[in-house]
Amino acid sequence: MFRLAHLSLGNRALIALITIFASVFGVITMSSLKQELIPSIEFPRITVITSMPGASPEVVDKQVSRPLETALNGVEGLESTSSTSRNGVSQISLVFTYGSNLDRARNQIDRAISNAKRTLPDDVQPQAIAGSISDFPIVFLAVSSDKPLSELNTDLQRLSVPRLQKLDGVRGADVTGGANRHILIQPNAASMAAGGASIQSVRNALTNNGDLVPAGTIEEKGQSLSLQIGSPVDSLAAVKSLPLSGAKAGITIGSVADVSIKDDARTSITRTNGLETLAISVTKKPEGDTVAISHAVKDLLPQLEAELGSNAKFTPVFDQAPFIEKSIKDLTTEGLLGLGFAVAVILLFLMSVRSTLVTAVSIPLSLLITFIGLSGTGYSLNILTLGALTIAIGRVVDDSIVVIENIKRHLSYGEAKLTAILTSIREVAGAITASTLTTVAVFLPIAFVGELAGELFRPFALTVTIALLSSLLVSLTIVPVLAYWFLKSSPNGAGEAPRSAREVQAQAHEAEQRSLLQRGYLPVLNRTQKHPVLTLIAAVLVLGGTAAMTPLLATDLLGRSGENSMTVKQELPAGTSLEDTSTAARKVEDVLLGIDGIRDVQVTSGNAQAGFTALTSSGASNSSFTVVTEEKANQGKLQDTVRSELAAAGTAGKISVGSQQGGFGTSSTVDVTLKAATSEDLRKASDSMVKALTGVPGSSEVTTNLAASQPVVQVKVDRAKAVAAGLTEEQVAGVLASTISPVPAGTVRIDTDDFPVQIGEGKRFTSIAALRDIPLPTASGPVPLSRIAAVEQVDVPVSITSSNGQRTAQVSVTPSGSNLGAVSAEVQQRLKTVDLPAGVSAEIGGATTQQAESFRQLGLALLAAIAIVYVIMVATFKSLVQPLILLVSVPFAATGAVALLLVTRVPLGLPSLIGMLMLVGIVVTNAIVLIDLINQYRNPRGGNPGMSVADAITHGARQRLRPILMTALATVFALTPMALGMTGGGGFISQPLAIVVIGGLVSSTALTLVLVPVLYRLVEGRKEKKELLRQLKQRPGFSPAHDDVDAEFADWTTGMVPKLSGRRAAPGSPD
């Protein structure tokens, strides 16, 4: 690396030109990077949603969930499956191992669904929703107007959706919440009887007409023309004009029935700020810029509102852009503050504006080169990469500090400028290269970390790596050139006689020793060198204190992201009608909208059966609220206010309040999954588990997804009586279905929309007794239903959940604070005491297993990082022992990190562990710079003998005190704004990381300057003594009677007489 610096100094103009070009390209690249919340990563989860309106959970489970789950179990890389069947909706969740090829999985899922359709009911259409970040809406809009929702839905599909999809980077714009429509043919009984028509003749007319049948080709005037037979049924008029076979001549559908387009029965109601609305979710392409798309959508809204008319209004309920922009702005502000603090520290130590500016140039240059690297690797500007850049600000200046400080010191010795620069770089080039490589190398294991930690922090690791390598390049190229141009040599004072280089150097050394730093440090260094045992005992006590503090740490996974939104759920008794559920939800809405700090409230009551909202629907008698709050509001206190206000208002049902469900693919609850062979055992186990886990310290609520039962009317056919009457169970079911429900009669396409056709509206029954009296046609005449079947009201589950074909229930404990580890430990402890029915198994999961797996993998990465650092240092020092001395700094880094986490009450989570990983590389850099110089002083140079171990330690530690403190304090002060959370943006990741690095750097730096020299002297001093004794014994011409015995035993490297005693003392040795 010294050759690189030598080459740069020989081509100064070229280096300056390259620097200018790199800066320009860096600025251009920075402005063109796309902005996202987090990197475009894929979470290994795909959900398949199927709508089956009107079906009970048992029917959905039997006819949809089970066949689909069986078909989907053959998909490659599948880790587990679970299905939930609710009224009219089947939801199957497929979890894959991290690293699975989800594109391949999607294709296999589509094929599996296609193959399974043969066994599914005809009118169901399974829809797969993947777990990629780009699959989640970046903008979620609520749309309201004076028009009926069905008309608004049509207008949105016709006018608004095409315009949104034309925006650059938009992948799709999906409308949800709108009622589907169908063509209703309502027969007139009198007209049907007069015309001799029947329901079957109407159905046959629709089935047998409207198809285009290819019939070959014909030749016409030299042209070959395709022949097709039939005319399409593509309007209500065409439906009305269809003739009925078997009826009187001239009878058409329109003459015996009313034909119209009607809305389907509603299964859910969505309101935004009190108004019934539809929802548009806008998703982006993987390469799309989230912020740019959001702004484009917002700019388009006034035009869309004007096109729709009828007081149409678009309300953004969810928008990623403001949070992204705030996070980026806040992290940028913290980075600039850190930059200012770091420059101030350098100026304070160097007391030279020129030296400070030359050093500070490395920060923007390194960051601009990093932007070029990010663009080349395809990463975006997000809270992880920007957090990495902000943290790197304190580190990218380190190499330049060491170079400039050494150059300035050599210039003060009176050396010629070029000589001083080359000598300085020769001294430190190896050390800063090794120290930078060790810091970079600790991130290498991140490439092999799987699960969430690897997916999230891989871009972070790459960003820091590019920044640090850039800083090394800058410190060895442009910094020496700038030092040559702008730093001044140290001239003799005015009127002073010229002095020799030796005199100038001696005077400079004397001035250094008189400095405040040296006067404070040297006594400490000397005392610890004289009392190594006491120093080591103190160090062991510090480690013991660290070990004692560690169990006191709270543990978490990622913490709160700080997004300005929360969720509220309202659960009413099973069987509550949709209208009553909506009425109860309106009361909650009114309370929420009256609380200061709440901006928008969107509620969905009932079961959404399509699109993204189907993922968050929780049942026909439940309501889910998405609450958008003011950005500056204290989110934690606002949630407490919401809980107390709702409790005081006496709202119906059970109310639960929480933050948006686990961000970034994480779970926000500690889950216990129960599996049982029978529903009764599952119910007992669920009740026992809820009772046992209620009141866990640090938790806010305990819930179970084993829903309460709901009443349904069950018709049980007596097969023997049915056969006696000449009927089968299937025939009875067919008669009942055609009496109670409309008769399906295919579909009709009008323009671009397919409308299901229904004949009749079905008969409404107001009592079970009326249902029992339904006449069933038999060969001997009609008989009432009650004669061959039992009709009674029974209770069935609101939802049915199974996993891999086995019935399951999930009991969830929601942590109220940030100590997920304590809640998990208590849940595991209580789990052991629960008496479960025979055959029932319980397994803990959710956030607990995610945290345990992430911690385990990062723990292995930490050990791998230490091993890699050791290998690099062995290569640097060509010794197996000296690197072990340096690694002593690592455990002491944990002392400050743990202490500062406890003081600031920040939990230990993924960001904190990444900070620990960084510390492994950071803390050894100071020790490398120190030991490298000590080793240089021990080696003979320029004809001068090498120093003894003691002198080399004293001189090396004294010379490296200032750069070590400068680099440490520059990093500490650069990270201080982030650690304090001065702006709050992206703090859930960057703040814990900064706290860990600051605490660890402070403690490890202090111990590096004290403990490492002590250990070095114990190891190398012992080797020196052994080598000295060996050489003394082998020395030829030894004469005890020599006049100057002391001179004969004098060390030829230092001129000092070794102090030996006992039997090994040579004759004439001093007493």
N, C-alpha and C positions, 0 to 999 in steps of 0.2 A: 504494500500500500504506500510505502515511502516513495517508490518509483512513480506512482501516480501523482503525488504532490510535486515531485521533482519535474515531471513532465509538464504539469500545469504551470509551474513557475517559468518554465522555458517557453511556454506558448500562452502568455497572458492575454493577448488580444483575442485569440481563438476561444479561450475559456470565458471571457467576458461576453463574446458574441453568443456562445451556446447558452449562457445563463439568461441573456435577454430573450432569446428565442423560447427557452423553456418557460420563462415567466409569462410571455405572451400566450403561448399555447395553454398554459395552466389556467390563465384567466378565462380564455375562451371556453375551455373544457368545463370549468367550474360553473359557468353560466348555462351550459347546455345539459348538465346532468339532470336526469329526471328526479323528482322529489316524491318520496313515499313515506308512509308511517314506519314500516319495517321492510326488510328485503323481501323480494318476491320469492317466498318459499312455499313449499307444498307440505301441508300437514297430512299424515297418512290416514285420512278418514274420508269415506264416501258414504253419503246417506241416500237411500232409495225411498222415495215417498210415493205412495199410491192412494188415490182417492176412490172411495166406493160409497157414494152418498146413500144414507138411509140404513146402512148395514150396522148391526150390533158388533161390539168388540169380538164376541165369539165367532161370528160369521166372518169378520175380517181376518181373524187369526187363522181360521180353518181354510178359507178359500183363497186368501192372498198371502199373508205373512209366512205361513209354513211352506207352501210350495216355492215361493220366491227365495226364502232363506235356504232351503235345500238346494235350489238351483245355483245360488250364489256362493255356496260353500266350496265350489270347485275353482274359484278364482285364485290365481297364484299369489303368494306372499300374504295371504289373509291370516291375520293373527287371531281375531275373534269376531263374532257377529252377535248382534242383539236386535230383537224386534219388539216394537211396541204397537199394539193394536188398540185403537180407540174407535169411538163412534164414527164410522165413515172414513177412517184414515189408517193406513198402515205405514209405519216408519221403521226401516231396517238400517241399522248403523253398522258399517263395515270398517274395521280397524286393521290397518296394515302395519308391517314392520317399517321403521324409518329406513329410507333409502330404496324402498320399492319403486318400481317404475309405474307411476300412477297413470300415465297415458296408456300403457299396456293393460293395466287393471281396468281402466274405463272401457276399453274395447271389449275386454272379456266380460265385464258386467253387462254391457249392451247386448252381447251375444247371449249371455245367460238369460237376460230378461226376454229376449226374442224367442229363445227356446221354451221358456216357461209360459209364454202367453197361451200356448195350447191348453194348459191346465188352469188358466185363470179365467174369471168371468169375462165376457165379451167386451164390456164397456169400461174396463179399467186400463189406465195408461201409466205404468210406473215411470217415475222421473228421477234421474240420478243427479245429486248435487255433490260436487267434489269439495275437498278441503283445502284448495289452494287459496292463497291470499287474494289472488286476482279474481277468484270466484265470489268473493264477498263484495257486496255493493259498496262503492265509494261514495255514492250519494243516494239517499233514500228520501223520496219526495212524497208527501201526502197531497192529494188533489181533490178539491171540492168545487162544486158549482151549484147553480139553481136547477140544473137538469137532473132527472132520475139517474141513478148510478149506472144503470144498464146503457142508457144513451151516452153518458159521459165515457163509459168504457169503450164504446164503439168509436167515439170521436178521438179518444186518446190513441187507440190503435191505428186509426186512419190518418191523423194529423201529427200528433206529438211524437209518437215512437219513431217514425221514419226520420224526423228531423234530429232527434237525439242520437240515433244510430249513425248519422252522417258525420257526427263530430269526430275529429281526429283522436284515435286511441280508444274510442268506445267500442266495446265488444257487443253489448246488448243492453236493451232497455225493456224490462218486463213489467207489465201491469198486473197487479194482484188486488184482490178484494172486490172486484166487480162480479156481479151475479151473472152466471152463465144463462143463456137463453135457449129455448126450445120452441118448436112449432107444435101448438096444441090444436088437435082436431077434436072438437067437442060435439059429439053426435046429438041430433035432435030426435028424441025417441019416437015422436009422432011421424016425423018425416021419414025416418028410417023404416018404420012399419008400413007407411003408405007406399014407399018406393020399393019395398021388398029387399032392402039392403041389410047387411049385417056388419058387425065389427070385423069379421074375418074378410069380408069382401073389400072393406076399406083398406085393410092391411095388405091384401093381395094386390090391390091397385097400385099401392106405393112400391111394393116389392117388384112387381112385374113390369114397371115402366121406368123410364128415365135413364136406362143404360144405353151406352153407345156400343154397338156390336160391329167389329170389323168383318167385312164380307168379301174381301179380295180387291181386285182392281178391274177397271174397264178402260177401253181405248176410246178416246174422243178427239177427233181431228188431229191425230198424230201425238196426242198427249196420253200419258198413263196416269189415270186418276184413281186414288184410293176410294173404296166404297165402304161407307159405314151406315148402319141402320139404327134408327132410333132418334129421339129428340130428348134433350135433357130437361129434367124437372128442376128449374132454377129460380123459381119465384113462387110467391103465395098464390098468384093467379094460376100458375101451371098446376099447383097442387089441387086447387079448387076445381079445375077443369078436367081432372082425371075421371074417366067413366068407370062405373062399378059393374063388374061382371056378375051375372046371376041376379041382377036387379032389373027393374022395368027399363025399357028403352029410354035413353036420354038422361038417365039418372047419373049425376056426377057427385063427387065428394062435397063440392060447394052447395049442392042442392039439398043435402041431408045433414050437413054439419057446419058449424062455424069454424073457420080456420084462421088462426092468429099466432103471432109470436109473443111468448110469455117469458117472464123471468123464472129461473129455477128457484126452488125453495132455498132460503138462505141457511147456511150453516155457521156463519160468523158475521159479526158486525164490527167495522173499524171506524173509529172517530179520531179526529185530530183537533185539539182545542175545542171540543164540544160539537164539531160538525162531522157528519158522516162523510167519509172520504174513500178514495181509491189510493193505491200506492204504486209508485214507479221506482223500481230499483235499477240503478245504472251500474253496470260492471265494465271493467276496462280490460284491454288486451294486456298480456304480460309485459309488453314493451311500452305501454302507455304511461304518461306522466299524471299521477293522481291529482296533484294540485292544479295543473293546467286544465285537465278535464273538468274538475270541479268548477273552476272559474268559467269555463266555456258553457257549462250547463246553467250556471247562475245567470250569465249574460243572456242566455237564450230564453229564460223563463218569461220575461215581459212579453216577448213576441208570441210565445206559446199561449199565454193567458189571453192575449188579444185575439188570436185565432180561434180559440175555443169559445170566447164570449160567455154570456150567462153568468157573469161574476165569477168566472173560474179563478181559482187561486192555488198556487203551488207553494207548499210549506216544507222547507228542508227539515226533516226529522233527524236525519243522521248524515253527517258530512265529515269525511276524514280530513279535508283540506285545512280547516282552521286549526285543528290540533297539530297537524304536521307543520304548518307555517309557524305556529307559536313555538313548538319544540325547536325547530331549526333556528328561529330568531333568538330564542333564549339561550340555546347552546352556543350560538355564534357570539352573543353578548358575553357569556361566561368565558368563551375562548379568548376574546379580545381583552377582557379584564385580566385573565391569566397571563396573556402575552405582555400586558403592561407591567404586571407585578414581576414577571420573570426578568424583563429588561431592567426594572428598577433594582432588583437584587444584583444583577451583573454590574450595573453602574456603581452600586454601593461598594462592591468588592474591588473592582478594577480602578475606580476613581478616574476614569478616562472615557470621555464621550466617544472618541474615535474607536477605541477598543470595543466599547459596548455596542456601537452601531455595526461594526464589522461582525461581531458575534451574533447580534440580533437578526442580521440578514438571513441567517440559516433557517429561521423559523418560517417566514413566508415562502422562501424558496423551497424548503422541504415539503410544505403543505401543497404548493402549486404542483410540484412533481407528483405528489400523491393523488391529486385530482386527475392528472393524466393517467396514472395507473388505474384508478377506479373506473375511468371511462373505458380503458382498454380491457378490463376484466368484466365489464358489463354490469357493475354494481351501481346502485342509485345513491342519492343523497338522502339518508334516512337517519332516525335517531340513533341507530347503532354505529353507522359509519361516521356520522358527524360527532357522536360521543367519542369515538376512537380518535378522531382528529383533534378534538379538544383536549383529550388526555395526552395525546402525543406532543402537544405544544410544550409541555414541561420537559419532555425527554429529547426532542429533536435538537435542542440547543446544547445538550450535554457535551457532545463530541467537539463542537466548536468552542465551548468554554475551555475545555482541557487544552485544545490547540492554542487558542489566543492567550490563555494565562501562561502557558509555557513559553510562547514567543515573547510575551511582554517581560517575563522574568529574564530570559536570555538577553534581550535588548538592554535590560537594566545592568547586566554584567559588562556592558561596553562592547559587545560583539558586533561585528558588521551585520547590517540588516539581513542580507541574503544568507549569511552563515548562521545567524541566530534563528531564522525561520527554518532552514533545513535541519539544523541540529535539534530544534524543538520538535519538529515533526518526526525525525528519526527516533527520538525518545518515546513519543507517545503513539505513533502510528499503530504499532502492534497491539498496544493496550486498548486503544479505542476501537480497533477492529474486533478484537476478541470480546470486549464488553458489549458492543452493539450486536454481534452475532449471538451472544448468550441471551440477550433480551429478545431478539427475534426468534431464537430457537425454541423458547418456551412455548411459542404459539404453534409449533409444528404438531404437537399431539392433538390440537383442536381439530385438525383435518381428519382425525380418526375417531373423534368423539361423535357418537350417534345421538339419537333421540332429539329432544327439543334443544338442549344446550348446544349441540353441534350445529343444528340448523340456524339457530339465532346468532351465535357468536363467531361463526366462520367468517362472515364479512368484516366483523370487528377485528379479528385477528389479522386478516389480510391487510386491512387499512393501516393498522399500527406497524405491520411489517414493512409495507412500502414506505411509510413515513420515516421509520428509523433507518432503513437502508439509504433513503434519499439524504437523510441528515449526515450519514457517514460519508457519502459521496461529496456532499457540499463542503464538509469540514476539511476534506483532503484535496479539494480542487479550488473552488472560488474563494474560500476563507484565506488560504495562504496568499493568493493573488491580491485580495483586498488588503491583507496585512502588509504586503510589500508596497502597495500604493499609498496607503493612508497612515500606517503607524510610523512614528518618528523614533529614530535612534536616541539613545540616552547620551547627550553631549556633556562635555566637561562644563562646569559652571563658569560664568564670566570672570575673567581674570585669573582663573586657576591654571596652574602649570599642567601640561599633559601628564596623564597618569597611565601606568601600565595596566594591561588587561587584568593582571592578578590583583592589583590594588583596587580596581573598580569592582571586581567580583567579590573581594573580601569586604569592601564597604557595603555592597548590596546585601551580602549574607548577614552582615551585622545589622543593617536596617531591617531585614526580615525578622531577625530574632527579637528586635525591639518592638515589633508590631504587637498590637493588642491581642490578636489571635494567637500568635506564637507564645506570648507571655502567659496566656491562659491555658494553652494546650500542653506545652512542654513539661511543666511540673506534673501534670496528670500522667503523661506518658512515662516519665521517669519513675514515678512512684509505682505504677502498675508493673513496669518492667522489673523493679526491685522486689515486688511482692506478687509473683505470679499465682501462688497458691490461693491467696486471699481473693485475687481477681477472678480466678476460676470458680471459687466457691460462690462469689457474688453472682456470677453468670448463671450457675446452676440454680441458685435461688430465684433468679429472674425467670428462668424457664419453668421452674416449679409453679411460680405465680401465674404464669401464662396458662399452664395446664389447669390450674384451679379456676381461672376465670372462664375458660372455654365453655364449660357446661352452663354457665349463666347466660350465654348468648341465646337470643330468640332466633328462630330459623324460619325462613319463608322461601318461596320459589322465585317469583318475580316481583312481588309487591304490587301496589296500586299504580296504574299507569297515569292517573291524573286526568282521565278524559271526563268531560263535563256531561255525564249522563249516568242514569241509574235505572234499575228495573223495579217494578212493583208488581206483585202477583196477588190476585184475589181468588180464593177458592170457596165456592158455595156448595151446599149439599148436592150430592149426585142426583141427577134427574131434574134439576132446576131448568126451566125452559129458557130458551135463548133470549126472549123478551125480558124475563125477570133478571137474568144474568146481566143484560145490558143496562137495565134500570139501576141495579145495584152498583155497576161500574160507574155510572154517571155521577153518583154521590161521591165516589172516590175521586173522580175527575175534578169535581167542584172544589174539593178540599185541596188537591194538589195545585190547581191553578191559582188558589188564594194564598199560597206560600211564597214569600219573598225569595228570589233567587232561582225560581223555576220559570223557564221560558216557554217550553212547549210540552204538551202531553199527548201522546198517541196511545190509544187503547184498542186492543183486539179482543172481543168477547166471542167465546165459542171456538169451534175448530176450523181454522184456516186449512184448506185442503189442497193448496197448490202453491208453488213458488217458495221464496225464501221465508215468508211468514209461517209456513207450515212447520218449520223447524222449531219455532218458539212457541207454538200453540200448545196448551197444556190440558185441554179437555173441553167438552161441550158446556160445562157449568162453571168454567173458570174464565178469568180475564187477565190479560198480560198488558202492563203499561210500560211504555218507553218514555222516560222523563228526561228532557234536555234541559240542563241547568245553565246558569250564567257561568262564563269561563273563570271569572275571578272569585267565585264563591268557594268557601271551604267545603269540599265535597263530603268529608266525613261528618262535619257538624250538620250539614244540610240533610244527610240521610237520617241522623238522629231526630232532627226537627220533623221530618216527614213521618217517622214512626210515631212520635208523640202526638202529632196533630191527627193522624188517622185513628190512633187509639182513643183520643178524646172525642172524636166525631162519632164514635160508635157505629162505624161502617159494618155492613153485613159480611159474614164469612170470615175466613182466616186470611190475614194480610201478612205478606213477607216483603221486606225491602232489602235490596242488595245492589252492588255495583254490577256493571255489565258483565255477563258471564265470562269466566276465565279468558283473558285476552291471550293472543298469540298461541292459541291451541292448548292452553293450560286449563286444568280444572280448578274451580274455585272452592270446591268442597272436599271434605274427607268422606269417602264413600265406603260402605260395607255392602258387598253383593251377596245375597242369599240365594241358594239354589235348593230346590226341593222337588220331589216326585209328584206330590199332590198339592192342590191349591189350599187345602185345609192346613197342612203342615207349614206351607209358606206363610199363610196368614198368622199362625201362632208364632212362628219365628220372627216375623216382621214386628208384631206387637211387642214381643219380648225385647227385641233389639232397640226399638224406639224408647221403651221404658228405661232400658239400661243406659242409653246414651244421652238421655235428657239431663241437662244440667252440667254438661262437660264444661269446666272452666275455660273461658276464652272463646266460647261458642255462642252464637246468637239464636240458632234454631236447629231443630232436628225434624227432618221430613222423610217420608217414604213414598216411593212411586207405586206402591201396591195400593191402588186407589180404592176408595170405598165402593160398595156395591150400589147399583141403581136398579129400579124396578122395570121389568119388561113383561109383556104378555106372552106366555108360552103356550103353544098349541101342541099337545101330545096326542098323536093319532093312535087309536087302538087298532092295530093292523088286522086283527081277526074280524072285528066289526066292519072295518073298511072293505075287506075282501068279501064279506057276506053281503055287503051292499053293492058289490060290483065295482069298487074303487080301489085305487092304490094310494100310497102315501104321497107319491109324486103328483097324482091327479088332484088330490085334495089341496096340496100346496099351490098348484097351478090355478085352481079355481079361486082360492083365497087371494093370491097375488093379483089376479086380473080384476077381482072385485074391489080390493082395497087400493091398489096402485094403478097408475096409468098403464095402458098396453103399449110397449115399445114397437115402433114400426119403421126402423131404419133411420137413415139420415138424408137430409136434403141440403145441397150446397147452393147458397145464394150469394152471388158475387164471390168473395174469397172465404166466406165463413161457412162452416158445417153446422147445421142445426139438427139435433136429435128430434125425431118426430114421436109424439105421444098421443095416443087415442084415449080420450076421456081423462078425467082428473082423479078418478078413483072415488070410492064412497067413504065418507067420514063417519066414524062410529064414535059415539059419545059415552059408551059404557061397554064393559066386558059382556054384559048380558045381551046387548044387541049383537055382538060378535058371535055369541053362541047360537044365535038364531039364524045365521046365514044359511040359506037353502043350498044344498049340494045336489046337482042333477044326477039321477041314477036311472037305470033301466025301468025300475018300478015306480018312478016319480021322485020328486025332490024330497030330501030328508034334511033336517037341521044339523048343523055342525056338531052340536052337543051330543047327538046320538052316537057318533063314531069317534069323538075326540074329547079330551079334557082341556078346557080353556081356563087358565089360572094365571095370576100375577106372581112372578118369582123375581128374586134378586140375582143379578149377574154383575161381574166386575165392570167398573167404568173403563178400565184398560187392562190389557193382558201383555205381560212382558216375558220374553224368553230369550235365552242365549244358547246358541248352538243346539237348538232343539229342546232345551230344558227350561222349565218355568223358573223365573227369577224375580227377585225384588231387590230394590236398592234403597238402603237407608243412608241419608246424607246429613252430615254435620257441617254447618256453615260457620267458619271461624269469624269472630267479630273483630279481632285485632290482626296484628301482623305476625303473631307467633304460631305459625302453622305447625312447627315441630312439636310444641307442647300439646297442642290439641291432638295431633296424630298419636303421640305417646300415650295420652290419657285414653283415647279411643281404643288403642291396641290393648291397654291394660284392662279396660272394662269388657272388651270382647272376650277375654279369657274367662270371665265370670258368668257369661250368659249361658243358661241351660237351654240348648236347642233341641227340638224334637229329633228322634232318630232319623237318619238319612238326610238331614239338612246340613249343608256346608256353608260356611261364612268366610269371605275373603275380603281383605281391606284393599282399597284401590283409590282411584281419583287422584287428588293432589298429593296424597301420601306416597303412592308408588312413583308418581312423576318426580317428586322431590328426591326420594331415595335413589332412584335410578340416575338422575342428573348428578346428584352429589357423588355417587359411586364412580361414575364415568369421569367427572372432573377431578376426583381424588386420584384416580389412575393417571390422568393426564398430568397432574401435579408431580407425581413420582417420576413419570417419563420425562418431564421437563427438567427435573433435577438431574436425572441420568444424562440427558443430552448436554446440559450445562457442564457437567463434570467432564464429559468426553472432550468438549471444546477447550476447556481449561487445561486438560492433560496435554492436548495438542499444542496449546500456547506455551505452557511452562515446561513441557517435556519432563514432567514429574507426576508421580501418582499421589504423593503426599501433600504437596503444596495446594492443589485444588481442594483437598479435604479441609484445609485450614480456611479457605475462602468460603466453602459451603456452610461453615459455622454461622455465617451471617443470616442464612435463610431462616432457621427456627426463631431467631431473635426478631426477624421482621414480623412474625406472627404476634409478638408481644405488643408492639404498638398498634397493629391492626385490630387485634381483639379488644384492647383497652379503649381505643377510639370508637369502635362499634358499640361497646357498652355505654360509654359516656354519651354518645349521640342517640342511643336507643334505636339504632338502625339494625334490622335483623340480618342474619347471615343467609344470603340467597345466592342465586346464580351469578348476579353481577359481582357480589363480594368474592365469590370463589374465582371468578375471572381476574379480579384484582389481586388475589393471592398468587395466581399463576403469573401475572405480570411481575409481582414482587420478586419471584425467584430469579428472573432475569435482571431486574433493576438493582437489587441490593448487592449482587456480586460484582456489578460494574465498578463500584467504588473500591472494593477490595482488589479487583484486578489491576486498576490503575495504581494502587498503593504498592502491591506486591511486585508488580512489574518494575517499578522504579527502584525498589529495594534490591531486587535481583541485579539490575543494571549497575547499581553502586558497588555491589560485591564483585562484579567482573572487572578485570584490569582494562583500562581504556587509555588510549593515547600514550602508552609508555608508563602510565601511573598505575601503581598496584591497586587492587580492589580493597574495599573497606572490610572491616570485620562485621560480623552480624549485628552487633550492638550499634556500631556507628552507622551502618547502612540503614537500620531501622529508624534511628533518630533523624538522620538526614532525609530519608525517604518520606517518613511520616510528616516531618516539618514542611517539606516541599509540596507534598500532596494535600496538605490540610486545606489550603484555600480552594483549589479546584473541586475537591470533594464536597466541601460545604457549599460552594457556589452551585454545583449541579443539583445537590439535594434540595437546597433552599429554592432554587429556581423552579424545580418540579413541584415542591410543596406549595409555593405561592401561586404558581400557575394553576394548580388544581383547587386552591382555596375557594374561589367563587363557585365552583361546581359542588364542592363538598358542603358549602353553606346553603346550597340551593337558592342562590340569590334571585334567580328568575323562575325556577321551578319547572322549566320545560325539559322533558325527557329525564327528569331527575330520578325516576324509579329505576333506571339502569345506571346512569352516570354518577349519581350521588353516592350510592354505596361503594362503587368502584373507586371513586376519588378518595373517600374516607379511608378505605383499606390501604390504598397506596400511600397516602400522607402518613397515617399512623405507622405503617410498616417501615417507611423510609426514614422517619425520625428515629425510631428505636434502632434500626439496623445501622444507620450512619454513625450514631453515637458508639455503638458497640464495635463497628468496623475500625474506628479510630483508636479504640482502646484494646479490645479483646484480640483482634487479628494480630497486631504486633506482638502481644504476649505469647500467643500460640506459635507464631512464626519463630520467635526467639527460643521457645522451648524445644521445637523440632529442629530447626536449622542450627541453633547454638550448640546443641548436643552433637550434631554431626560435625560441626566445625571443631569442637574440642577433640573428638575422636580422630579426625583427619590430622590435626595439629600434633597430637601425641604420636601418631604413626610416622609422620614425617620427622619428628624429633629423634625417634629411635633409629630411623634409617639414615640420619645425617652423618656423613663420613668425617673423619678427622676430629672426633670429639676429644677434648682435653680438659680434664677437671681442673688442672692447675693454671688455666688461662687467666691472664690478668683481669680481663673484663668478661666475667662469667655472664653477667646480665646481658651484655651486648650479644654474646654468643647465642643466648636463648631468645633474643628479641624476635618478635614476629616480623618477617620481612615485608608483610603487607601493611602493617600499621605502626611498627616501631614499638609496640607494647609488649611487655613480658607477660606470658600467660601465668595466671595464678593457679599453681598446683600444690596440693598438700598430701600428706600421708605417704604411703609407700611409693606412689608414682612420682613424688617430688624428686627432681634431678639435683645432683650435687651443685651447690652454689645458687640454688633457687632462693629467691627472697623469702624471708620469714614473714 
